[in-house]
Amino acid sequence: MTTPHRLFNKNLVLLIICQGLFLTNNVTFIAINGLVGFSLTPVPWMATLPVMGYVVGGALSTSIVARTQSRFGRKKSFQLGLLIAILSALICALAAWSKNFWLLVFGTFIAGYYSANGQLYRFAATELVHAGLREKAISWVLAGGLIGAVIGPNMAIRTKDALSIPFLGAYLSLAVVALLGQLVMGYIKFPDDARTHAPTTSGRPLSAIIRQPVFVVAALGASLGYGVMNLLMAATPLAMDVCGFSFADTALVLQWHVIGMFAPGFFTGSLIKRFGTLPVMGVGLVLNLVCIVIALSGVELQHFLVALCVLGIGWNFLFTGATTLAMKTYHADEKDKAQGAINFCVFCVMALSSFSSGALVTTQGWYWLSLGSLVPVGAIGIALGWLAMQRRAA
């Protein structure tokens, strides 16, 4: 009789905590950067440029992070990302203190390197457990984002006016959060910790990996799913401010959005193992449509609250499913470049959606922004349907 493999171990639990601290940074950035940008820029449609800087920095960092992880391993790369997180938070604090819009954009751009590292936590989780538990490991690490859902919005509320300069305290608190993440990361042991040089073999060329139909659909599901979520989430603080809601109301909506994003992580992995990846991603697609219908139906607090919560759940199903799907397309010696390619797609779409959200919500309004999000949702539906037909034919 074989002993069943355990899902939880010290390394996985600590990585879940690091994911929570990463999302604390992420959620707080989303909650305040658009508002700080709006208060500093003379051109309203540029208000979300600091948010865009965050994701553009992440996109441009993906190849660097992939090479760093290949050369030095997971832990050293993640620790470097956390050092950058501390530095970027201090730069943003200086920008708020000096009321310098472009310094704020630069600070968030630098923070993108940390984001590019944090996006790999979910892949690293699969290396800390038995191969049969990979789906659950991904799901539980994403569930660690609940820490950010609770801490991020509340920290933003309590620290935004803690000092005489608005939001200065919030940025300084993010430096402390990153420092705490650095301490936790120091106690995690990854299988490749002993790596001192790059692997001698790297498998197939990237062009061969990304041409696989399964990889294409996984990349589309992850990137467009993240793009729809980011399009609506980044615009929410500005839209609610225009509608006359308080920052506390906005923080409440973002909190429930992030809860929706990560609470399903406790069971998404089990659903994937039972029903399969494509059906779970299909449910995520339907939830995205439900979110858009609710967003189009009104601009009361309950509309924002329910729409963003449903959006978060839909994102979780799509993103966890896409991550699981992607892992079937590459071998162990190809993981760094394959994962980097997927994250590059995610960040490129996020960069476009971050900029579009500010431009659309300030020029066209929340209604047309929500209506426009049907386009990427439709593209995801086409991709999932196409792969399902490919599998039936095979």
N, C-alpha and C positions, 0 to 999 in steps of 0.2 A: 504494500500500500504506500503510495507516494504522498509526501506531505505537501499540502497546497501552498503555493507561493503567496507570500504576504505582499499586499499593496503598499502599506505604509512602512516607512523606515525613517531614520533620522534625517537622511539627506533629502528625501522627498518632502518631508514636513517643512524643513528649513527653506527649501526652494518655493514651496507654497507661500511661506511668509514673505520671501523676497518678491514674489509676484504681487502680493498684496501691497507692499511698499512701493513697487513700481507703478501700480495702478493708483496709489495715493498721489504720486507725482503727476500721473497722466490726467486724472480727473480734476485735480486742482488747477493744472495748466488750462484745461478746456474751460473750466468754470470762470477763470479770471482773465485769461489772455485776451479774449475778444473785448471784454469790458475795458481793460487797461488800454488796449490798442485803440478803442473807440474814443477814450478820453484824451489820448495823446496825438492822434493823427488829425490833420486838418481836413482830410478827405474821408467821409464816412465809409465808402465802399472798401477802403483799405483796412478796415478795423480788424479783420481776421487774418491779416498778413502775419502777425506773430504766431497764430495757430498754424498757418501754412508753413512758416519757417521751421516749425517743429517737425513737420512731416517731410519737408524737402530735405532737411538735415538728416532725417532717418533714411530717406531714399538714397542719398549720396553716400551714406555710411555703410550700407549693406555689404558692398563688395569689400570694404576695408575690414569690417567685422568678420566676414567670412574668411579672409586671409589671416586675420589675427587668431581666430579660433583654430584654423588649420595648423598654424605655426606653433601656438602656445597652449592650445586647449581651452576648454570651456571656462574654467575658473578664472584664469588670468584675464581673459577677455571681458568677462562679466565684471571683474573688479575694476578694470580700466573704465568701463562704462559708468560705474558708480562714481568714480573720481570725476569724470566729466559732468555727471549730474550735479555734484556739489558745486563745481565751477560755474556751470550754466545758471544755477539758481542764484548764485551771488551776482553774476552779471545782470540778470533780470532785476534783482533787488537794486542794483546801482542805477539801472535804467528808470525804475519807478521813482527813485530818489531824485535823479537829475531831470526827470520828465523828458527823456530822450527816446522817441519812438523807434528809431533805427537801431539803437543799442538793444532795445527790447527784442526786436526781430533777430538781431545777431545772437542774443542770449538763447532764444528758443531754437534757433538754427543749430547752435552747438549742442543743445539738449537732445537733438535728434540722434546723436551717436548713442546716448543712453537708451533711447527708445529702440534703436536697431538691435541693441543687445537684449533688452527686455523682451522683445518679440520672439527671441529664441529660447526663452525659459520653457515654453511648452514642448519644444523639441527635445531639450536637454532632459526633461522629465522622463522620457521614454528610455533613457540610458541608465536610470536609477532603479528600474524595476525589471521583473521578468518580462520576456517578449509577449507573453499572453495577456499582460496587464497594460499594454501600451495605451489603448484607448482610454482606460480609466485614469491612467497617470496624466494624460493630456487634459482630460476633463477636470480632474481635481486641482491641477495647477491653475487652470483658468478660473476655477471656483475660488481660488485664493484672492481673486480680484474683489471679493466681497469686503475684504479688509479695506481696500481703497474706497469702496462704495460707502462705507460707514465713516471712515476717517477723513477722506478727501473733502467732501462738501462741508462737513462740520468744522474742519480745520480752516477752510476758506472763510466761513462765516465768522469764526472766533478771532482770526488773525488779520483779516483785511483792514480793520480799523484799530488794531492793537497799537500801532505807532501813529505818529502825527501825519505821516504820508500814506494815503490809501494804498493798500495791497503790498506795501513794503514788508510788513510782518509775514504775509502769506509766502512770499518768495524766500524769506529767511528760514521759515519753517520747513520749506522743501529741502533746503540744504541739510537740515538736521535729519529729515527722513532718509535722504540718500546716505548720510553718514551711518545711520542705523542699519540700512541695507548692506553697507560695506562690512559692518561687524558680523551680521548674520551670514553673509556669503563666505566669510573666512572660515566658517565651521563646516561647510559643505565639501564633500569629497566626490569628485567626478571620476569616471573610469579613465579619462585621459589626462589626469593631473600630472602624471610623470612625463608628459610630452615635452621634449626640448627642441624638436625640429619637425619640419613638415613631413607628412607621410610620403613615402617614396612612390606610391601608386595613387592615382586619383580617379580610377575607373573610366567610364565613358566620357566623351566630351559633353559639355553642357548642351550643345545644340541637339545631340541625340536624346538627351533626357527630356528637354522641353517640347520635343515634337510628339511625345506620347499623348494620345487623346486624354488619358486619365489625368496626366499632369496639367494639360491645358484647362480642363474643367476644374481641377483643384485650384489652380492659380486664379481662374476667373471667379470661382465661388468665394475664395478668400479675399481677393482684392475688391471686387464689386460689392460683396457683402459688407466689407469694412467701409467702402466708399459711401454706400447709402447711409449706413449708420453715422458716419462722420459728417456727411452733408447735413443731416437733420440735427445731430447733436451740437455741432459747432455753431449752428445758427440759432439754437434755442435760447441762449442767454440774451442775444441781441433782440430776437423776436419778442421775448417776454418783457424785456426792458421797454420796447416800443409800446407794448400792450399795457404798460403801467404796473407790472408786477414787481415786487420787491426782490432784492438779491436773495433773501431767505426763501422765497417761493421758488426762485430759479434753482437754488441749491437743493431744495427738496425734490424737484423734478429730476435733476441730474442724479441725485442719490438713488431714486427708484429706477432710473434708467440703468445705472451701473449694477444695481441689484439684479435687474432683469438680465443683464449681460452675463453675470457670473454665478448666480444662484443655481441655474440649471446644470452647472458643472458637476453637481453632486450626483447627477443621474444620466447626463448626456452620453457618457461613455458606455453605460449599461444599455441604453437605448440603441446605440450604434451596433453593439455586439449582438443584440437580439433581432433588430429589424433591418440592419444594413445601413450603409453610409448614405446612399442616395435618397431613401425615404425620409431620413432625419433631415437632410438638407432641403428636401421638398417641403417639409413642415415649416422649416425656417423661412423659406420663400413665401409661403402663405401668410405667415405672421408679419412679414414685411408689408405685404399688401394690406393686411388689417390695420397696421400702424398708419399707413398713408390715408386710408379711408377715414380713420378717426381724426388725423391731423387736418384733413380737408373739411371736416364737419363743424369746426368752430375753434375759437381762440380763448376759451375759458380755461381756468387752471386745470380742471379735470381732463380737458382735451389734451393739453400738454403732458400731464402726468401719465395718463393711460397710454397715449400714443408712444411716448418715449420708453415706458416700461415694456410694452409689447415689442418695440423695436429692438430693445436689448435682448429679449428672449430669442427673437428671430435671428439676430446676429450670432448668438451663442451656438444655435443649431447649425447655421451655415459655416461658421468659422471652425468649430470643432470637427464637423464633418469633412470640410475641405482639408484640414490639417491631417486627419486620419487617412483620407484618400491619397494625399500627396506622398505619404510614407510608403505606399505600395509601388512608387515609381522610381526609386533609387536604392542603391546598395550602400553599405556602411561607409565605404571609402569615397562615396559621392555626396555624402550628406551636407557638407559645408557649402558647396556650390549650389546644390539643389535648393536647400533651405534659404540660402541667400537670394536666389532667383525669385522664389515665391515672395519673400519679404520685400524685395525690390518692387515687384508688381503691386503689392499692398501699399507701400509708401507712395508710389507714383500716383495711384488712384486717390489716395488720401490727400496728397498735395493738391490735386486738381479739385477735389470736393471741398477742401478747406477754403481755397480761394473762391470757388464758386458760391459757397454758402454765404460768405460775407457780401459778395457782389449782388447775389440774387435777393437776399433778404432785405438789403438796404435800398434796392432799386425796384424790385418787383413785388416784394412782400412774401410772407410766410405761405400763402395759398399757392402761388406759382412755384415756389421752391419745392413744396410738397408734391405738387403735380409733376414736376420735372423728375423727381426721384423714381417715377414709374419706369423711366427708360432703362437705368441699370438693373432694376428688378426684373424687367422683361428679358434682358440679356442673360441673366442668371437662369431664368426659366428655360430659355432656348437651349442653353448649354447643358443643363441637367437632362432635358428631354432627349437631346442628341446622344448623350452618353448612354442613357437607358436603352435607346434603340440600338446603339452599337453593341451593347452587351447581349441584347435579345438576339440580334443577328448572329453573334458569335456562338 
